[in-house]
């Protein structure tokens, strides 16, 4: 995902991947609502084929309807991680990423002006030098260890098993089933193949994954359920833990981390892959802008500032889910209180936002508009020439977008210097309430709103009388008029936001 984002931003990128071929294994089986939107922002969803969205999900094993929150759902279900990897590798390759399989990073050196890596390859040792290095190499990240990142957190307290079982007739337990000695989950993947997860109470844990055999998984399954898997087999088996760790900083000099290399946690709600994808989309356009020379290196510090709190909240919510769902009898009071809280709609709305990732908000400066720092909602738009588009389609090129919802010439004139870096779009929406009265929005390439104008906010570009007349054909006689000073202040604040996120264009 990061490689594709960098290529869209005009940066040259080399992907060093130690596997000569994909494993075909699929620990993940889908992605969250926000990750689905992120893929859609780049026009990738059609590559996945028909996708099934599930309105019903859970938090800590307590089921509820995620559509209690607008646009929310429990994500795309049943999408093998192998398919997601194949889609993204094909996309990045088409965009020109240099993908080198069978290359295993062994050393790295950041000299302040660039990073050099040493890789073991079938042709022998190879060296590659780049301006920056990003470690997207998982929970046991070689990059993280070699670059000296601090990785504090909590060690594992239990070991769990995952397997794709063949030749057994296993009763589905889609959201898991708690029994006296632990918890099991089961879901059919294909005829004769079932995905199972086995969480046995009291299983010793280390802080690293360990090799595991099917017999060990089958024995744990039988101890919990009383059901035998004898006579069956497995396409593959694996183990994982509930270790919870996050790097103190997502950046050290010219080395950065994304995904599981930056944060590990209990895989509750399928959030890991989705968070990594969003890390990449936050970092990609920023790193590309720095490499192009449009923005100073300091822009990369905002990657940590924005994504570290998201990672911390991810660790918090997955740990809470583990305590609720995997705890033994000692957790019964917590489960009872939590069940009572789940009767409240506000609680369900909050948790739907947490697990769908639709509630992520970045601190992007002063302002009170409800969309500031949040993702731009996916909605259809009508362009000035009458053609149809959508907020999602506008983000396909991974450029910033200034969305003019009030047909304001002054707004467009004030941004002309940035036309090589952002797309200025005049459009209307049949459901303008989703934009909370905004007359204009500046949207970053990652889909988050960096600036908004509305009403008598000092950052407003257009007179509300004019906006009302243009969009509905009726004026609002008693609407407060905006002074020239307020219009000027609004333009100034927009220009400040453009400088902050898109640099200072050269003046011809």
Backbone torsions as a table, in degrees:
resi	resn	phi	psi	omega
1	UNK	NA	-43.3	179.8
2	UNK	-64.7	-39.9	179.5
3	UNK	-61.1	-43.4	178.1
4	UNK	-63.4	-42.6	178.8
5	UNK	-62.0	-42.4	179.3
6	UNK	-64.4	-39.7	178.7
7	UNK	-66.8	-40.6	176.3
8	UNK	-60.3	-31.2	179.0
9	UNK	-84.7	1.2	175.6
10	UNK	89.3	11.8	179.7
11	UNK	-93.9	145.6	172.3
12	UNK	-80.2	138.8	-174.5
13	UNK	-143.7	138.2	174.1
14	UNK	-115.4	129.0	175.1
15	UNK	-103.0	119.5	178.3
16	UNK	-102.8	113.1	-174.4
17	UNK	-124.8	121.2	-174.2
18	UNK	-71.0	-25.7	-179.7
19	UNK	-76.1	128.3	177.6
20	UNK	-68.6	-32.0	178.8
21	UNK	-141.4	155.0	175.0
22	UNK	-60.9	148.5	-179.4
23	UNK	-75.3	-25.3	-174.6
24	UNK	82.2	-7.7	178.8
25	UNK	-77.3	153.8	-174.6
26	UNK	-138.2	85.1	176.4
27	UNK	-65.7	-41.1	177.2
28	UNK	-88.5	147.4	-180.0
29	UNK	-132.4	46.0	178.6
30	UNK	147.0	-170.1	178.3
31	UNK	-153.9	162.3	-174.0
32	UNK	-73.4	170.7	179.6
33	UNK	-58.7	-42.6	-178.4
34	UNK	-69.8	-39.8	176.6
35	UNK	-62.0	-36.9	176.9
36	UNK	-61.8	-41.9	176.6
37	UNK	-63.8	-39.7	-179.7
38	UNK	-62.7	-44.6	175.8
39	UNK	-60.8	-39.8	179.8
40	UNK	-65.2	-34.5	178.2
41	UNK	-59.3	-25.3	180.0
42	UNK	-104.8	8.9	178.0
43	UNK	73.7	24.1	-174.2
44	UNK	-91.7	-19.1	-173.0
45	UNK	-57.7	-40.2	179.7
46	UNK	-58.2	-24.8	-179.8
47	UNK	-69.1	-18.6	179.5
48	UNK	-86.3	-9.0	-175.7
49	UNK	76.6	-160.1	-179.4
50	UNK	-66.5	129.1	-179.3
51	UNK	-114.4	138.7	178.7
52	UNK	-102.2	120.5	175.8
53	UNK	-97.5	136.2	-179.6
54	UNK	-106.9	117.6	176.7
55	UNK	-70.0	-28.3	-177.5
56	UNK	-92.4	131.3	176.5
57	UNK	-141.0	-158.7	-178.7
58	UNK	-150.4	166.1	167.4
59	UNK	-136.3	115.4	-177.5
60	UNK	62.0	28.5	179.2
61	UNK	87.7	-5.8	177.3
62	UNK	-90.8	115.8	-172.5
63	UNK	-80.6	141.8	172.1
64	UNK	-160.7	168.1	-175.5
65	UNK	-88.9	114.1	-176.9
66	UNK	-70.2	-18.2	-178.4
67	UNK	-73.0	4.6	169.9
68	UNK	-60.8	-20.6	176.5
69	UNK	-110.1	133.5	-177.0
70	UNK	-57.5	134.3	179.6
71	UNK	73.8	-6.7	-174.6
72	UNK	-84.6	150.9	170.1
73	UNK	-160.3	177.0	-176.6
74	UNK	-86.7	16.1	173.9
75	UNK	92.7	179.6	176.9
76	UNK	-80.0	124.9	-175.9
77	UNK	-103.2	151.8	172.5
78	UNK	72.0	19.8	177.0
79	UNK	-94.9	108.3	-178.9
80	UNK	-59.8	141.5	177.9
81	UNK	-59.3	-31.2	178.2
82	UNK	-61.1	-36.3	178.1
83	UNK	-70.0	-42.8	178.0
84	UNK	-59.1	-44.3	178.6
85	UNK	-61.9	-42.6	-178.7
86	UNK	-64.9	-42.0	178.6
87	UNK	-60.5	-47.1	-175.4
88	UNK	-72.0	-36.7	177.9
89	UNK	-66.2	-41.2	178.1
90	UNK	-63.7	-42.4	179.7
91	UNK	-63.3	-48.4	-179.2
92	UNK	-62.4	-40.0	178.4
93	UNK	-64.1	-41.3	177.8
94	UNK	-61.7	-32.4	-179.5
95	UNK	-80.3	-6.8	175.5
96	UNK	105.5	12.2	175.6
97	UNK	-67.6	138.5	178.9
98	UNK	-89.5	99.0	-174.5
99	UNK	-99.6	116.6	-175.0
100	UNK	-113.3	96.0	178.4
101	UNK	-81.0	152.6	-177.6
102	UNK	79.0	14.2	177.7
103	UNK	-108.5	122.4	-178.7
104	UNK	-115.1	117.7	-179.9
105	UNK	-65.4	131.5	179.2
106	UNK	-118.3	-29.5	-179.3
107	UNK	-145.1	157.8	172.1
108	UNK	-147.8	153.9	177.9
109	UNK	-144.8	123.0	176.6
110	UNK	-103.2	110.9	-178.3
111	UNK	-98.5	10.0	179.0
112	UNK	93.4	-25.6	177.8
113	UNK	-106.4	-11.7	-178.7
114	UNK	176.7	-179.4	-179.9
115	UNK	-127.9	131.2	174.8
116	UNK	-111.4	135.1	176.1
117	UNK	-116.6	154.8	171.9
118	UNK	-115.0	130.4	-178.1
119	UNK	-127.2	138.8	171.4
120	UNK	-85.3	127.2	-176.6
121	UNK	-133.3	166.3	176.4
122	UNK	-58.3	-22.8	179.6
123	UNK	-95.3	7.5	-177.9
124	UNK	105.7	-174.6	-177.8
125	UNK	-67.0	133.9	179.6
126	UNK	-128.5	150.9	178.1
127	UNK	-121.4	140.5	177.5
128	UNK	-135.6	137.2	178.1
129	UNK	-119.2	136.2	177.9
130	UNK	-139.3	170.4	177.8
131	UNK	-70.5	-36.8	-179.0
132	UNK	-142.2	158.3	174.7
133	UNK	-127.6	132.8	175.7
134	UNK	-118.8	122.9	176.8
135	UNK	-85.6	109.9	175.4
136	UNK	-116.4	40.9	-167.1
137	UNK	-110.9	32.7	163.6
138	UNK	81.5	-177.4	-172.7
139	UNK	-61.8	-28.2	177.4
140	UNK	-100.7	35.4	-171.8
141	UNK	-46.0	119.8	173.0
142	UNK	-68.1	-39.6	179.9
143	UNK	-61.6	-45.8	-179.3
144	UNK	-58.8	-45.2	-178.4
145	UNK	-69.2	-43.5	-176.5
146	UNK	-68.6	-31.5	-178.3
147	UNK	-88.5	-4.6	174.2
148	UNK	79.0	30.1	177.1
149	UNK	-70.2	141.2	173.0
150	UNK	-79.1	133.3	-172.9
151	UNK	-131.6	67.2	-176.3
152	UNK	-77.2	165.8	177.1
153	UNK	155.2	-156.7	-176.3
154	UNK	-111.3	133.8	178.6
155	UNK	-70.0	165.7	-179.8
156	UNK	-66.6	144.8	175.3
157	UNK	-111.3	-14.4	-179.3
158	UNK	-153.8	153.0	175.6
159	UNK	-110.3	139.4	-178.7
160	UNK	-127.8	161.8	-175.6
161	UNK	-120.5	150.1	177.2
162	UNK	-137.0	136.1	-179.3
163	UNK	-154.4	147.8	169.8
164	UNK	-101.4	101.4	-169.5
165	UNK	-90.1	137.5	178.0
166	UNK	-117.3	150.3	172.5
167	UNK	75.1	20.5	178.2
168	UNK	-130.7	142.5	177.7
169	UNK	-94.4	91.7	-173.3
170	UNK	-101.6	130.2	178.7
171	UNK	-67.6	130.7	179.7
172	UNK	-63.6	139.3	172.6
173	UNK	-137.1	77.0	-166.8
174	UNK	-61.9	-40.9	-178.9
175	UNK	-103.7	9.1	177.9
176	UNK	93.3	156.6	179.4
177	UNK	-138.0	121.9	177.5
178	UNK	-86.4	128.3	177.6
179	UNK	-124.8	-178.7	-172.5
180	UNK	-59.1	-36.3	-173.8
181	UNK	-107.4	8.3	179.1
182	UNK	155.0	-160.8	-176.9
183	UNK	-131.1	140.7	175.3
184	UNK	-130.6	149.8	172.7
185	UNK	-128.2	151.5	177.9
186	UNK	-155.4	139.5	177.9
187	UNK	-153.1	138.1	178.0
188	UNK	-70.5	134.8	176.3
189	UNK	-101.4	-37.0	-178.5
190	UNK	-161.0	167.3	177.6
191	UNK	-53.7	120.4	178.3
192	UNK	82.1	3.9	-179.3
193	UNK	-127.6	127.6	-179.9
194	UNK	-127.4	133.9	172.1
195	UNK	-85.8	125.3	176.1
196	UNK	-123.0	148.7	171.2
197	UNK	-126.3	131.9	-174.7
198	UNK	-124.1	118.9	-179.1
199	UNK	-122.5	92.6	-176.5
200	UNK	-90.8	130.5	177.5
201	UNK	-61.2	139.1	175.3
202	UNK	82.4	6.7	179.5
203	UNK	-72.1	124.3	179.5
204	UNK	-60.5	146.9	-177.2
205	UNK	-130.6	143.0	165.6
206	UNK	-107.9	-177.3	-178.0
207	UNK	-99.9	9.4	178.8
208	UNK	-131.9	148.6	175.1
209	UNK	-60.4	148.7	178.9
210	UNK	-128.2	150.8	176.0
211	UNK	-64.8	144.4	-177.0
212	UNK	-142.6	147.4	179.3
213	UNK	-105.4	157.9	-177.7
214	UNK	-61.7	-35.7	-179.8
215	UNK	-59.1	-38.0	179.2
216	UNK	-65.7	-42.0	178.4
217	UNK	-65.0	-45.6	-179.2
218	UNK	-61.6	-37.9	179.9
219	UNK	-65.9	-41.1	178.6
220	UNK	-66.1	-39.9	177.7
221	UNK	-59.8	-43.3	-177.9
222	UNK	-69.4	-36.7	179.3
223	UNK	-64.0	-32.9	-178.9
224	UNK	-84.1	-47.2	-170.6
225	UNK	-98.0	-21.8	-172.9
226	UNK	80.8	2.0	-179.0
227	UNK	-99.0	140.9	-179.1
228	UNK	-96.9	139.1	172.4
229	UNK	-103.8	14.1	179.7
230	UNK	-60.7	138.9	-178.2
231	UNK	92.6	-13.4	177.7
232	UNK	-95.6	-178.1	177.4
233	UNK	-146.5	-166.5	-179.8
234	UNK	-148.2	138.8	173.3
235	UNK	-64.9	-37.0	174.7
236	UNK	-166.5	155.8	178.3
237	UNK	-133.2	156.1	-178.8
238	UNK	-156.3	166.3	173.8
239	UNK	-128.9	157.2	176.5
240	UNK	-150.0	169.4	-177.0
241	UNK	-129.4	178.3	175.9
242	UNK	-101.6	22.3	175.5
243	UNK	-53.6	138.9	-176.3
244	UNK	-128.1	108.7	-176.9
245	UNK	-144.1	151.0	176.9
246	UNK	-147.2	136.3	177.9
247	UNK	-63.9	147.6	179.9
248	UNK	-68.6	-31.6	179.8
249	UNK	-139.0	136.6	179.5
250	UNK	-81.4	-2.0	-178.2
251	UNK	-142.9	136.1	168.2
252	UNK	-131.5	103.8	-178.2
253	UNK	62.3	-118.9	-179.0
254	UNK	-100.8	15.2	177.7
255	UNK	-115.0	130.7	179.6
256	UNK	-128.1	162.1	179.2
257	UNK	-126.3	150.4	177.0
258	UNK	-145.2	152.6	176.7
259	UNK	69.7	-145.8	-175.1
260	UNK	-63.5	-19.6	174.9
261	UNK	-63.5	-26.7	-178.2
262	UNK	-98.5	-22.5	-175.4
263	UNK	-156.8	131.6	174.9
264	UNK	-123.4	150.0	-173.0
265	UNK	-166.1	169.9	173.1
266	UNK	-62.9	131.4	-178.0
267	UNK	-77.4	75.7	-179.7
268	UNK	-104.5	124.4	177.7
269	UNK	79.4	11.1	177.2
270	UNK	62.2	36.4	-172.5
271	UNK	-91.6	-15.8	-172.5
272	UNK	-64.0	-57.6	179.1
273	UNK	-56.7	-42.2	-176.4
274	UNK	-65.8	-37.3	178.0
275	UNK	-68.9	-39.6	177.6
276	UNK	-61.9	-41.7	177.1
277	UNK	-60.1	-42.1	179.9
278	UNK	-70.7	-33.8	171.2
279	UNK	-55.2	-48.1	-176.5
280	UNK	-62.5	-40.2	-177.2
281	UNK	-73.0	-30.4	174.5
282	UNK	-69.6	-41.3	-176.4
283	UNK	-79.9	-37.0	-168.6
284	UNK	-56.3	-52.8	-176.1
285	UNK	-68.0	-30.4	178.8
286	UNK	-70.4	-46.7	180.0
287	UNK	-64.0	-39.3	178.0
288	UNK	-63.2	-41.2	180.0
289	UNK	-64.2	-37.0	177.7
290	UNK	-68.6	-44.2	-179.7
291	UNK	-63.8	-38.2	178.0
292	UNK	-67.4	-21.8	-176.8
293	UNK	92.9	6.3	179.3
294	UNK	-75.8	-27.5	-175.0
295	UNK	-132.2	150.7	177.7
296	UNK	-72.3	160.3	-179.8
297	UNK	-57.0	-27.4	-177.8
298	UNK	-61.5	-20.7	177.8
299	UNK	-58.1	-31.2	-177.3
300	UNK	-66.9	-21.1	177.2
301	UNK	-66.1	-26.5	179.3
302	UNK	-69.4	-19.7	175.5
303	UNK	-62.1	-49.1	176.1
304	UNK	-63.4	-45.7	-176.1
305	UNK	-57.6	-35.9	-175.8
306	UNK	-90.6	-38.5	-172.6
307	UNK	-92.4	-25.3	178.4
308	UNK	-61.1	-45.7	177.1
309	UNK	-62.0	-34.2	177.3
310	UNK	-64.3	-43.9	178.1
311	UNK	-63.2	-40.7	179.4
312	UNK	-62.7	-39.8	179.0
313	UNK	-69.2	-34.4	175.1
314	UNK	-60.6	-46.8	179.1
315	UNK	-62.6	-38.6	179.1
316	UNK	-62.9	-47.6	-174.5
317	UNK	-73.5	-34.3	178.9
318	UNK	-72.5	-35.0	176.7
319	UNK	-66.2	-40.8	177.9
320	UNK	-62.1	-42.3	179.0
321	UNK	-62.6	-38.7	178.0
322	UNK	-63.7	-40.6	179.8
323	UNK	-65.4	-38.6	-178.6
324	UNK	-71.7	-44.7	-169.1
325	UNK	-92.1	-34.3	-172.8
326	UNK	-101.3	-13.2	-179.8
327	UNK	-64.9	153.4	179.1
328	UNK	-81.5	-150.1	-177.2
329	UNK	-60.4	-27.6	-179.8
330	UNK	-64.1	-19.3	179.5
331	UNK	-92.8	0.2	-178.6
332	UNK	-56.8	-43.6	177.8
333	UNK	-61.8	-37.7	178.3
334	UNK	-64.3	-43.8	-180.0
335	UNK	-62.8	-37.9	-179.8
336	UNK	-66.3	-47.4	178.5
337	UNK	-62.1	-42.4	-179.1
338	UNK	-63.4	-40.3	177.8
339	UNK	-60.7	-37.4	177.5
340	UNK	-68.5	-40.7	178.9
341	UNK	-63.1	-34.2	-178.2
342	UNK	-67.4	-10.2	174.3
343	UNK	-72.7	-16.5	-177.7
344	UNK	-88.4	128.9	-178.2
345	UNK	-61.6	-38.6	-178.8
346	UNK	-61.7	-36.1	176.9
347	UNK	-66.1	-44.7	179.2
348	UNK	-63.2	-39.4	178.2
349	UNK	-63.2	-42.8	-179.5
350	UNK	-63.7	-45.8	-177.8
351	UNK	-70.1	-34.1	175.5
352	UNK	-61.8	-40.1	177.5
353	UNK	-65.8	-38.4	-178.8
354	UNK	-64.4	-49.4	-173.1
355	UNK	-81.1	-30.8	176.9
356	UNK	-76.9	-15.5	-176.4
357	UNK	69.4	12.8	179.3
358	UNK	-79.2	-8.7	-178.5
359	UNK	-95.9	4.2	-177.8
360	UNK	-62.7	128.5	-179.6
361	UNK	-133.2	124.9	176.3
362	UNK	-95.0	148.4	175.5
363	UNK	-83.3	98.9	-174.7
364	UNK	-109.0	26.7	174.0
365	UNK	108.1	-176.5	-175.8
366	UNK	-67.0	151.9	179.5
367	UNK	141.1	152.9	-176.0
368	UNK	-118.0	-0.6	-178.1
369	UNK	-63.0	135.9	-175.2
370	UNK	-63.2	-20.4	179.3
371	UNK	-88.6	-10.3	-176.4
372	UNK	-61.9	121.3	-179.1
373	UNK	86.8	-11.1	-178.9
374	UNK	-98.3	169.9	-179.5
375	UNK	-74.7	146.8	176.3
376	UNK	-71.2	122.1	-177.8
377	UNK	-63.1	143.9	178.1
378	UNK	-75.6	114.6	-178.0
379	UNK	-145.8	148.2	175.7
380	UNK	-70.3	150.0	179.5
381	UNK	-133.6	153.2	171.7
382	UNK	-113.4	124.3	179.9
383	UNK	-77.3	168.1	-176.9
384	UNK	-60.2	-29.6	180.0
385	UNK	-86.0	5.7	177.8
386	UNK	91.8	-8.2	179.3
387	UNK	-78.0	159.8	-177.2
388	UNK	-99.9	145.0	172.3
389	UNK	-149.4	-162.1	177.2
390	UNK	-151.7	161.9	176.3
391	UNK	-59.4	-34.4	179.8
392	UNK	-67.9	-45.4	-179.3
393	UNK	-61.0	-33.6	-178.3
394	UNK	-63.3	-21.0	-176.5
395	UNK	-95.3	-0.4	-177.7
396	UNK	-54.8	-39.8	-177.8
397	UNK	-77.9	-2.1	-177.6
398	UNK	63.0	38.3	173.1
399	UNK	-109.9	158.8	171.8
400	UNK	-66.8	154.9	-179.2
401	UNK	-131.3	128.9	167.8
402	UNK	-101.6	109.5	-176.6
403	UNK	-96.7	108.9	-179.4
404	UNK	-94.0	107.7	-177.2
405	UNK	-96.9	3.2	-176.8
406	UNK	-127.9	11.6	178.6
407	UNK	50.3	60.0	-173.0
408	UNK	-105.1	105.8	179.9
409	UNK	-60.3	-36.1	-179.8
410	UNK	-62.7	-38.3	178.0
411	UNK	-60.5	-49.5	-176.7
412	UNK	-67.0	-36.2	179.3
413	UNK	-65.2	-35.7	-177.0
414	UNK	-70.5	-16.7	-176.9
415	UNK	-108.7	6.1	-172.6
416	UNK	-57.7	-33.2	-177.6
417	UNK	-65.1	-20.9	-176.7
418	UNK	-101.7	13.1	-174.5
419	UNK	-64.2	-18.5	177.2
420	UNK	-83.8	-5.6	-176.2
421	UNK	-120.9	-22.0	179.1
422	UNK	-131.4	158.9	174.5
423	UNK	-102.6	127.3	178.3
424	UNK	-99.9	119.9	-172.5
425	UNK	-126.6	124.5	173.6
426	UNK	-99.0	124.5	-174.2
427	UNK	-156.6	166.6	173.2
428	UNK	-127.3	160.7	-178.2
429	UNK	-128.8	136.8	179.9
430	UNK	-69.1	-20.3	177.4
431	UNK	-123.7	68.5	-174.4
432	UNK	-62.8	-17.4	-178.9
433	UNK	-61.5	-23.6	180.0
434	UNK	-66.0	-22.7	178.3
435	UNK	-94.7	9.0	174.1
436	UNK	52.7	44.3	175.1
437	UNK	79.1	7.2	-177.8
438	UNK	-66.6	138.3	172.9
439	UNK	-95.7	-15.4	177.5
440	UNK	-160.7	148.8	179.3
441	UNK	-139.4	133.6	171.5
442	UNK	-101.9	119.5	-172.9
443	UNK	-115.7	130.1	178.2
444	UNK	-74.5	165.3	179.2
445	UNK	-60.3	-22.5	178.4
446	UNK	-84.2	2.5	175.8
447	UNK	91.1	3.3	179.5
448	UNK	-95.5	140.9	-174.7
449	UNK	-79.7	121.1	-177.4
450	UNK	-98.8	-13.1	-177.4
451	UNK	-164.3	143.3	178.9
452	UNK	-142.5	148.7	177.2
453	UNK	-126.5	133.3	-179.5
454	UNK	-164.6	146.0	171.4
455	UNK	53.6	-137.2	-179.5
456	UNK	-95.8	13.5	172.8
457	UNK	-54.6	136.9	-179.6
458	UNK	-57.4	-12.8	-179.6
459	UNK	-95.5	11.8	-177.1
460	UNK	-74.6	138.3	-179.1
461	UNK	-94.0	-32.0	-169.8
462	UNK	-122.1	147.9	175.8
463	UNK	-66.3	130.4	-179.1
464	UNK	-60.4	-29.8	175.7
465	UNK	-59.2	-48.0	-178.7
466	UNK	-63.3	-43.0	-178.8
467	UNK	-63.2	-43.5	-179.4
468	UNK	-64.1	-40.9	-179.2
469	UNK	-64.7	-41.7	-176.8
470	UNK	-70.2	-35.4	-173.5
471	UNK	-91.4	-29.1	-176.3
472	UNK	-123.0	-12.2	-178.9
473	UNK	80.8	6.0	179.2
474	UNK	-127.6	134.3	178.3
475	UNK	-82.3	164.3	177.0
476	UNK	-119.1	92.6	-171.2
477	UNK	-56.9	-36.6	-175.0
478	UNK	-95.1	9.4	179.2
479	UNK	-68.4	136.9	178.8
480	UNK	-64.2	130.3	-179.9
481	UNK	-83.4	150.4	-176.6
482	UNK	-99.4	132.6	-176.6
483	UNK	-76.4	161.7	177.2
484	UNK	-60.8	-35.6	179.5
485	UNK	-64.0	-38.8	178.9
486	UNK	-69.1	-38.2	175.5
487	UNK	-61.7	-44.3	179.5
488	UNK	-62.7	-40.8	178.6
489	UNK	-64.5	-37.4	178.0
490	UNK	-63.6	-43.7	178.2
491	UNK	-62.9	-42.4	179.2
492	UNK	-59.7	-41.7	-178.2
493	UNK	-68.8	-35.0	176.0
494	UNK	-65.3	-45.2	179.8
495	UNK	-61.3	-39.2	177.4
496	UNK	-61.0	-43.6	178.8
497	UNK	-64.2	-38.9	178.8
498	UNK	-64.7	-42.9	176.1
499	UNK	-60.9	-42.3	-175.4
500	UNK	-63.1	-41.8	-171.6
501	UNK	-106.4	-17.4	-175.6
502	UNK	-128.4	5.9	173.4
503	UNK	83.7	-174.5	-178.7
504	UNK	-112.9	104.5	-178.7
505	UNK	-63.4	148.7	174.2
506	UNK	-68.4	141.5	178.0
507	UNK	-93.0	124.1	-177.7
508	UNK	-65.1	NA	NA
